[in-house]
Amino acid sequence: MMRIAMLLAAVALFPETAEACAVCGPGTEESRVAFIITTGFMTALPLALIGGVVYALRRRLAEMERRSQADREAALRAAGIPTA
């Protein structure tokens, strides 16, 4: 409880310190542009990672299906059973 009281007192006594981030106070145009770019990057990165994983899994599944089909056809040919 004492820590919360000290934090509230610090914010009340030094409000300019509480406005230290680029969003809270009047920042420069460069910091606003950097903030927007960073926000876009942090939004796109998880989507790109998920998309990459889905793409890799789909490619792997397709490759496994192709190999399975080729193995089946080879086994049928080895057994002397005609394939369509």
N, CA, C and O atoms as a Tinker XYZ file with bonds, in Angstrom:
   336  protein
     1  N      0.823000   -1.186000    0.000000    73     2
     2  CA     0.000000    0.000000    0.000000    64     1     3
     3  C      0.873000    1.258000    0.000000    63     2     4     5
     4  O      0.527000    2.274000   -0.603000    81     3
     5  N      1.994000    1.166000    0.680000    73     3     6
     6  CA     2.905000    2.313000    0.756000    64     5     7
     7  C      3.490000    2.631000   -0.628000    63     6     8     9
     8  O      3.699000    3.798000   -0.960000    81     7
     9  N      3.752000    1.603000   -1.423000    73     7    10
    10  CA     4.301000    1.824000   -2.760000    64     9    11
    11  C      3.308000    2.567000   -3.642000    63    10    12    13
    12  O      3.692000    3.454000   -4.405000    81    11
    13  N      2.057000    2.214000   -3.542000    73    11    14
    14  CA     1.029000    2.885000   -4.334000    64    13    15
    15  C      0.924000    4.346000   -3.926000    63    14    16    17
    16  O      0.796000    5.223000   -4.781000    81    15
    17  N      0.976000    4.611000   -2.635000    73    15    18
    18  CA     0.914000    5.989000   -2.147000    64    17    19
    19  C      2.114000    6.790000   -2.641000    63    18    20    21
    20  O      1.977000    7.954000   -3.017000    81    19
    21  N      3.293000    6.164000   -2.639000    73    19    22
    22  CA     4.490000    6.866000   -3.110000    64    21    23
    23  C      4.395000    7.143000   -4.611000    63    22    24    25
    24  O      4.789000    8.213000   -5.074000    81    23
    25  N      3.878000    6.192000   -5.357000    73    23    26
    26  CA     3.715000    6.384000   -6.791000    64    25    27
    27  C      2.735000    7.513000   -7.083000    63    26    28    29
    28  O      3.005000    8.367000   -7.927000    81    27
    29  N      1.619000    7.523000   -6.401000    73    27    30
    30  CA     0.633000    8.584000   -6.610000    64    29    31
    31  C      1.198000    9.948000   -6.208000    63    30    32    33
    32  O      0.934000   10.948000   -6.876000    81    31
    33  N      1.960000    9.993000   -5.141000    73    31    34
    34  CA     2.577000   11.255000   -4.719000    64    33    35
    35  C      3.586000   11.732000   -5.765000    63    34    36    37
    36  O      3.649000   12.924000   -6.067000    81    35
    37  N      4.368000   10.818000   -6.312000    73    35    38
    38  CA     5.362000   11.191000   -7.324000    64    37    39
    39  C      4.678000   11.733000   -8.572000    63    38    40    41
    40  O      5.133000   12.719000   -9.150000    81    39
    41  N      3.594000   11.098000   -8.988000    73    39    42
    42  CA     2.871000   11.565000  -10.175000    64    41    43
    43  C      2.233000   12.923000   -9.900000    63    42    44    45
    44  O      2.202000   13.782000  -10.781000    81    43
    45  N      1.724000   13.124000   -8.686000    73    43    46
    46  CA     1.099000   14.403000   -8.343000    64    45    47
    47  C      2.131000   15.527000   -8.247000    63    46    48    49
    48  O      1.848000   16.661000   -8.633000    81    47
    49  N      3.306000   15.224000   -7.742000    73    47    50
    50  CA     4.328000   16.253000   -7.558000    64    49    51
    51  C      5.130000   16.535000   -8.830000    63    50    52    53
    52  O      5.614000   17.649000   -9.028000    81    51
    53  N      5.268000   15.522000   -9.690000    73    51    54
    54  CA     6.066000   15.667000  -10.906000    64    53    55
    55  C      5.265000   15.219000  -12.127000    63    54    56    57
    56  O      5.590000   14.185000  -12.711000    81    55
    57  N      4.230000   15.958000  -12.535000    73    55    58
    58  CA     3.385000   15.510000  -13.645000    64    57    59
    59  C      4.115000   15.474000  -14.986000    63    58    60    61
    60  O      3.740000   14.695000  -15.863000    81    59
    61  N      5.143000   16.295000  -15.162000    73    59    62
    62  CA     5.865000   16.271000  -16.436000    64    61    63
    63  C      6.588000   14.940000  -16.634000    63    62    64    65
    64  O      6.806000   14.524000  -17.772000    81    63
    65  N      6.958000   14.274000  -15.559000    73    63    66
    66  CA     7.584000   12.962000  -15.651000    64    65    67
    67  C      6.576000   11.919000  -16.135000    63    66    68    69
    68  O      6.938000   10.992000  -16.859000    81    67
    69  N      5.337000   12.069000  -15.744000    73    67    70
    70  CA     4.303000   11.115000  -16.147000    64    69    71
    71  C      3.994000   11.237000  -17.632000    63    70    72    73
    72  O      3.481000   10.292000  -18.232000    81    71
    73  N      4.291000   12.368000  -18.228000    73    71    74
    74  CA     4.034000   12.589000  -19.652000    64    73    75
    75  C      5.301000   12.341000  -20.479000    63    74    76    77
    76  O      5.569000   13.076000  -21.429000    81    75
    77  N      6.053000   11.348000  -20.139000    73    75    78
    78  CA     7.326000   11.111000  -20.796000    64    77    79
    79  C      7.200000   10.351000  -22.114000    63    78    80    81
    80  O      8.104000   10.420000  -22.946000    81    79
    81  N      6.101000    9.629000  -22.323000    73    79    82
    82  CA     5.995000    8.829000  -23.551000    64    81    83
    83  C      5.576000    9.715000  -24.730000    63    82    84    85
    84  O      5.097000   10.833000  -24.536000    81    83
    85  N      5.760000    9.208000  -25.941000    73    83    86
    86  CA     5.471000    9.977000  -27.149000    64    85    87
    87  C      3.986000   10.246000  -27.319000    63    86    88    89
    88  O      3.610000   11.189000  -28.016000    81    87
    89  N      3.143000    9.450000  -26.705000    73    87    90
    90  CA     1.706000    9.604000  -26.881000    64    89    91
    91  C      1.126000   10.603000  -25.881000    63    90    92    93
    92  O      0.169000   11.312000  -26.193000    81    91
    93  N      1.704000   10.658000  -24.678000    73    91    94
    94  CA     1.116000   11.473000  -23.610000    64    93    95
    95  C      1.331000   12.972000  -23.804000    63    94    96    97
    96  O      0.427000   13.765000  -23.544000    81    95
    97  N      2.472000   13.348000  -24.240000    73    95    98
    98  CA     2.777000   14.767000  -24.337000    64    97    99
    99  C      2.974000   15.197000  -25.768000    63    98   100   101
   100  O      2.956000   14.377000  -26.686000    81    99
   101  N      3.163000   16.494000  -25.954000    73    99   102
   102  CA     3.387000   16.991000  -27.316000    64   101   103
   103  C      4.779000   16.601000  -27.796000    63   102   104   105
   104  O      5.772000   17.241000  -27.449000    81   103
   105  N      4.834000   15.561000  -28.584000    73   103   106
   106  CA     6.112000   15.088000  -29.100000    64   105   107
   107  C      6.433000   15.752000  -30.426000    63   106   108   109
   108  O      5.631000   16.518000  -30.960000    81   107
   109  N      7.584000   15.460000  -30.939000    73   107   110
   110  CA     7.977000   16.002000  -32.235000    64   109   111
   111  C      7.304000   15.203000  -33.341000    63   110   112   113
   112  O      6.762000   14.124000  -33.099000    81   111
   113  N      7.342000   15.734000  -34.541000    73   111   114
   114  CA     6.749000   15.036000  -35.687000    64   113   115
   115  C      7.483000   13.723000  -35.947000    63   114   116   117
   116  O      6.867000   12.735000  -36.346000    81   115
   117  N      8.788000   13.711000  -35.725000    73   115   118
   118  CA     9.559000   12.479000  -35.919000    64   117   119
   119  C      9.102000   11.382000  -34.977000    63   118   120   121
   120  O      8.987000   10.223000  -35.377000    81   119
   121  N      8.839000   11.745000  -33.713000    73   119   122
   122  CA     8.414000   10.722000  -32.763000    64   121   123
   123  C      7.007000   10.220000  -33.092000    63   122   124   125
   124  O      6.703000    9.049000  -32.862000    81   123
   125  N      6.160000   11.079000  -33.619000    73   123   126
   126  CA     4.819000   10.644000  -34.017000    64   125   127
   127  C      4.891000    9.682000  -35.197000    63   126   128   129
   128  O      4.192000    8.668000  -35.218000    81   127
   129  N      5.729000    9.995000  -36.173000    73   127   130
   130  CA     5.893000    9.114000  -37.330000    64   129   131
   131  C      6.487000    7.780000  -36.888000    63   130   132   133
   132  O      6.045000    6.722000  -37.336000    81   131
   133  N      7.481000    7.827000  -36.014000    73   131   134
   134  CA     8.089000    6.590000  -35.507000    64   133   135
   135  C      7.055000    5.760000  -34.756000    63   134   136   137
   136  O      7.029000    4.536000  -34.880000    81   135
   137  N      6.207000    6.422000  -33.979000    73   135   138
   138  CA     5.168000    5.707000  -33.237000    64   137   139
   139  C      4.197000    5.022000  -34.194000    63   138   140   141
   140  O      3.821000    3.871000  -33.972000    81   139
   141  N      3.791000    5.711000  -35.247000    73   139   142
   142  CA     2.849000    5.133000  -36.214000    64   141   143
   143  C      3.495000    3.957000  -36.955000    63   142   144   145
   144  O      2.855000    2.925000  -37.157000    81   143
   145  N      4.753000    4.112000  -37.357000    73   143   146
   146  CA     5.450000    3.028000  -38.048000    64   145   147
   147  C      5.607000    1.819000  -37.137000    63   146   148   149
   148  O      5.395000    0.684000  -37.563000    81   147
   149  N      5.978000    2.061000  -35.888000    73   147   150
   150  CA     6.142000    0.969000  -34.931000    64   149   151
   151  C      4.812000    0.265000  -34.684000    63   150   152   153
   152  O      4.767000   -0.961000  -34.587000    81   151
   153  N      3.739000    1.029000  -34.582000    73   151   154
   154  CA     2.419000    0.427000  -34.377000    64   153   155
   155  C      2.048000   -0.452000  -35.569000    63   154   156   157
   156  O      1.544000   -1.559000  -35.384000    81   155
   157  N      2.290000    0.023000  -36.779000    73   155   158
   158  CA     2.009000   -0.779000  -37.965000    64   157   159
   159  C      2.849000   -2.047000  -38.001000    63   158   160   161
   160  O      2.346000   -3.116000  -38.348000    81   159
   161  N      4.112000   -1.936000  -37.648000    73   159   162
   162  CA     4.998000   -3.097000  -37.628000    64   161   163
   163  C      4.524000   -4.120000  -36.610000    63   162   164   165
   164  O      4.476000   -5.314000  -36.904000    81   163
   165  N      4.172000   -3.660000  -35.411000    73   163   166
   166  CA     3.732000   -4.583000  -34.364000    64   165   167
   167  C      2.371000   -5.195000  -34.691000    63   166   168   169
   168  O      2.050000   -6.273000  -34.190000    81   167
   169  N      1.579000   -4.540000  -35.508000    73   167   170
   170  CA     0.306000   -5.107000  -35.944000    64   169   171
   171  C      0.537000   -6.146000  -37.031000    63   170   172   173
   172  O     -0.092000   -7.204000  -37.015000    81   171
   173  N      1.418000   -5.864000  -37.962000    73   171   174
   174  CA     1.629000   -6.746000  -39.109000    64   173   175
   175  C      2.480000   -7.972000  -38.776000    63   174   176   177
   176  O      2.285000   -9.028000  -39.378000    81   175
   177  N      3.398000   -7.861000  -37.852000    73   175   178
   178  CA     4.311000   -8.964000  -37.570000    64   177   179
   179  C      3.596000  -10.242000  -37.132000    63   178   180   181
   180  O      3.880000  -11.296000  -37.700000    81   179
   181  N      2.694000  -10.212000  -36.163000    73   179   182
   182  CA     2.017000  -11.464000  -35.795000    64   181   183
   183  C      1.198000  -12.044000  -36.944000    63   182   184   185
   184  O      1.148000  -13.262000  -37.116000    81   183
   185  N      0.563000  -11.190000  -37.725000    73   183   186
   186  CA    -0.212000  -11.678000  -38.864000    64   185   187
   187  C      0.698000  -12.350000  -39.884000    63   186   188   189
   188  O      0.354000  -13.398000  -40.430000    81   187
   189  N      1.849000  -11.757000  -40.140000    73   187   190
   190  CA     2.804000  -12.346000  -41.085000    64   189   191
   191  C      3.348000  -13.674000  -40.554000    63   190   192   193
   192  O      3.509000  -14.624000  -41.320000    81   191
   193  N      3.628000  -13.748000  -39.269000    73   191   194
   194  CA     4.126000  -14.993000  -38.688000    64   193   195
   195  C      3.082000  -16.100000  -38.774000    63   194   196   197
   196  O      3.407000  -17.231000  -39.135000    81   195
   197  N      1.843000  -15.785000  -38.448000    73   195   198
   198  CA     0.767000  -16.778000  -38.539000    64   197   199
   199  C      0.588000  -17.212000  -39.987000    63   198   200   201
   200  O      0.455000  -18.403000  -40.266000    81   199
   201  N      0.583000  -16.256000  -40.908000    73   199   202
   202  CA     0.469000  -16.586000  -42.320000    64   201   203
   203  C      1.604000  -17.463000  -42.801000    63   202   204   205
   204  O      1.380000  -18.390000  -43.579000    81   203
   205  N      2.816000  -17.191000  -42.356000    73   203   206
   206  CA     3.968000  -18.001000  -42.735000    64   205   207
   207  C      3.864000  -19.426000  -42.218000    63   206   208   209
   208  O      4.211000  -20.371000  -42.927000    81   207
   209  N      3.396000  -19.587000  -41.002000    73   207   210
   210  CA     3.226000  -20.926000  -40.433000    64   209   211
   211  C      2.154000  -21.693000  -41.201000    63   210   212   213
   212  O      2.341000  -22.866000  -41.524000    81   211
   213  N      1.032000  -21.035000  -41.496000    73   211   214
   214  CA    -0.045000  -21.689000  -42.255000    64   213   215
   215  C      0.459000  -22.086000  -43.640000    63   214   216   217
   216  O      0.180000  -23.192000  -44.103000    81   215
   217  N      1.186000  -21.210000  -44.297000    73   215   218
   218  CA     1.734000  -21.500000  -45.621000    64   217   219
   219  C      2.683000  -22.704000  -45.565000    63   218   220   221
   220  O      2.599000  -23.604000  -46.401000    81   219
   221  N      3.582000  -22.715000  -44.577000    73   219   222
   222  CA     4.540000  -23.818000  -44.457000    64   221   223
   223  C      3.817000  -25.135000  -44.174000    63   222   224   225
   224  O      4.181000  -26.169000  -44.735000    81   223
   225  N      2.814000  -25.109000  -43.324000    73   223   226
   226  CA     2.069000  -26.331000  -43.025000    64   225   227
   227  C      1.318000  -26.851000  -44.246000    63   226   228   229
   228  O      1.278000  -28.059000  -44.481000    81   227
   229  N      0.721000  -25.943000  -45.029000    73   227   230
   230  CA     0.012000  -26.363000  -46.234000    64   229   231
   231  C      0.965000  -26.977000  -47.256000    63   230   232   233
   232  O      0.639000  -27.983000  -47.886000    81   231
   233  N      2.146000  -26.372000  -47.421000    73   231   234
   234  CA     3.142000  -26.938000  -48.345000    64   233   235
   235  C      3.587000  -28.310000  -47.875000    63   234   236   237
   236  O      3.714000  -29.234000  -48.679000    81   235
   237  N      3.824000  -28.447000  -46.584000    73   235   238
   238  CA     4.273000  -29.728000  -46.026000    64   237   239
   239  C      3.193000  -30.793000  -46.213000    63   238   240   241
   240  O      3.505000  -31.925000  -46.581000    81   239
   241  N      1.946000  -30.451000  -45.969000    73   239   242
   242  CA     0.849000  -31.395000  -46.136000    64   241   243
   243  C      0.721000  -31.826000  -47.596000    63   242   244   245
   244  O      0.530000  -33.010000  -47.875000    81   243
   245  N      0.824000  -30.888000  -48.521000    73   243   246
   246  CA     0.737000  -31.216000  -49.944000    64   245   247
   247  C      1.880000  -32.142000  -50.354000    63   246   248   249
   248  O      1.670000  -33.080000  -51.123000    81   247
   249  N      3.076000  -31.890000  -49.852000    73   247   250
   250  CA     4.226000  -32.741000  -50.158000    64   249   251
   251  C      4.020000  -34.146000  -49.595000    63   250   252   253
   252  O      4.343000  -35.131000  -50.258000    81   251
   253  N      3.491000  -34.244000  -48.391000    73   251   254
   254  CA     3.231000  -35.550000  -47.790000    64   253   255
   255  C      2.179000  -36.319000  -48.585000    63   254   256   257
   256  O      2.296000  -37.532000  -48.758000    81   255
   257  N      1.161000  -35.624000  -49.066000    73   255   258
   258  CA     0.130000  -36.278000  -49.870000    64   257   259
   259  C      0.701000  -36.769000  -51.204000    63   258   260   261
   260  O      0.365000  -37.863000  -51.658000    81   259
   261  N      1.566000  -35.960000  -51.833000    73   259   262
   262  CA     2.196000  -36.383000  -53.089000    64   261   263
   263  C      3.061000  -37.625000  -52.871000    63   262   264   265
   264  O      3.017000  -38.559000  -53.672000    81   263
   265  N      3.830000  -37.638000  -51.812000    73   263   266
   266  CA     4.682000  -38.799000  -51.524000    64   265   267
   267  C      3.841000  -40.032000  -51.212000    63   266   268   269
   268  O      4.163000  -41.137000  -51.647000    81   267
   269  N      2.780000  -39.840000  -50.471000    73   267   270
   270  CA     1.907000  -40.962000  -50.125000    64   269   271
   271  C      1.282000  -41.563000  -51.381000    63   270   272   273
   272  O      1.218000  -42.784000  -51.527000    81   271
   273  N      0.825000  -40.703000  -52.279000    73   271   274
   274  CA     0.227000  -41.174000  -53.534000    64   273   275
   275  C      1.263000  -41.909000  -54.369000    63   274   276   277
   276  O      0.955000  -42.956000  -54.938000    81   275
   277  N      2.468000  -41.395000  -54.456000    73   275   278
   278  CA     3.535000  -42.045000  -55.223000    64   277   279
   279  C      3.889000  -43.395000  -54.602000    63   278   280   281
   280  O      4.114000  -44.364000  -55.327000    81   279
   281  N      3.940000  -43.474000  -53.281000    73   279   282
   282  CA     4.233000  -44.743000  -52.608000    64   281   283
   283  C      3.134000  -45.772000  -52.869000    63   282   284   285
   284  O      3.417000  -46.946000  -53.106000    81   283
   285  N      1.876000  -45.322000  -52.825000    73   283   286
   286  CA     0.757000  -46.227000  -53.100000    64   285   287
   287  C      0.839000  -46.790000  -54.510000    63   286   288   289
   288  O      0.671000  -47.990000  -54.727000    81   287
   289  N      1.102000  -45.893000  -55.473000    73   287   290
   290  CA     1.197000  -46.347000  -56.868000    64   289   291
   291  C      2.376000  -47.295000  -57.060000    63   290   292   293
   292  O      2.264000  -48.266000  -57.809000    81   291
   293  N      3.490000  -47.037000  -56.406000    73   291   294
   294  CA     4.658000  -47.920000  -56.520000    64   293   295
   295  C      4.356000  -49.278000  -55.918000    63   294   296   297
   296  O      4.763000  -50.303000  -56.465000    81   295
   297  N      3.650000  -49.299000  -54.807000    73   295   298
   298  CA     3.301000  -50.576000  -54.171000    64   297   299
   299  C      2.351000  -51.370000  -55.066000    63   298   300   301
   300  O      2.489000  -52.588000  -55.187000    81   299
   301  N      1.392000  -50.693000  -55.693000    73   299   302
   302  CA     0.468000  -51.376000  -56.574000    64   301   303
   303  C      1.181000  -51.933000  -57.806000    63   302   304   305
   304  O      0.903000  -53.055000  -58.230000    81   303
   305  N      2.094000  -51.158000  -58.376000    73   303   306
   306  CA     2.863000  -51.642000  -59.525000    64   305   307
   307  C      3.719000  -52.839000  -59.146000    63   306   308   309
   308  O      3.835000  -53.795000  -59.912000    81   307
   309  N      4.317000  -52.783000  -57.963000    73   307   310
   310  CA     5.170000  -53.898000  -57.498000    64   309   311
   311  C      4.337000  -55.161000  -57.294000    63   310   312   313
   312  O      4.830000  -56.275000  -57.471000    81   311
   313  N      3.073000  -54.977000  -56.923000    73   311   314
   314  CA     2.207000  -56.135000  -56.710000    64   313   315
   315  C      1.579000  -56.611000  -58.026000    63   314   316   317
   316  O      0.892000  -57.632000  -58.053000    81   315
   317  N      1.814000  -55.878000  -59.102000    73   315   318
   318  CA     1.267000  -56.255000  -60.399000    64   317   319
   319  C     -0.175000  -55.823000  -60.592000    63   318   320   321
   320  O     -0.862000  -56.341000  -61.471000    81   319
   321  N     -0.640000  -54.887000  -59.790000    73   319   322
   322  CA    -2.020000  -54.380000  -59.900000    64   321   323
   323  C     -1.977000  -53.111000  -60.750000    63   322   324   325
   324  O     -1.237000  -52.179000  -60.435000    81   323
   325  N     -2.774000  -53.072000  -61.834000    73   323   326
   326  CA    -2.743000  -51.881000  -62.690000    64   325   327
   327  C     -3.307000  -50.653000  -61.950000    63   326   328   329
   328  O     -4.240000  -50.754000  -61.153000    81   327
   329  N     -2.709000  -49.505000  -62.245000    73   327   330
   330  CA    -3.187000  -48.242000  -61.646000    64   329   331
   331  C     -3.885000  -47.424000  -62.723000    63   330   332   333
   332  O     -3.581000  -47.542000  -63.909000    81   331
   333  N     -4.815000  -46.603000  -62.292000    73   331   334
   334  CA    -5.573000  -45.799000  -63.244000    64   333   335
   335  C     -4.886000  -44.515000  -63.555000    63   334   336
   336  O     -5.395000  -43.718000  -64.344000    81   335
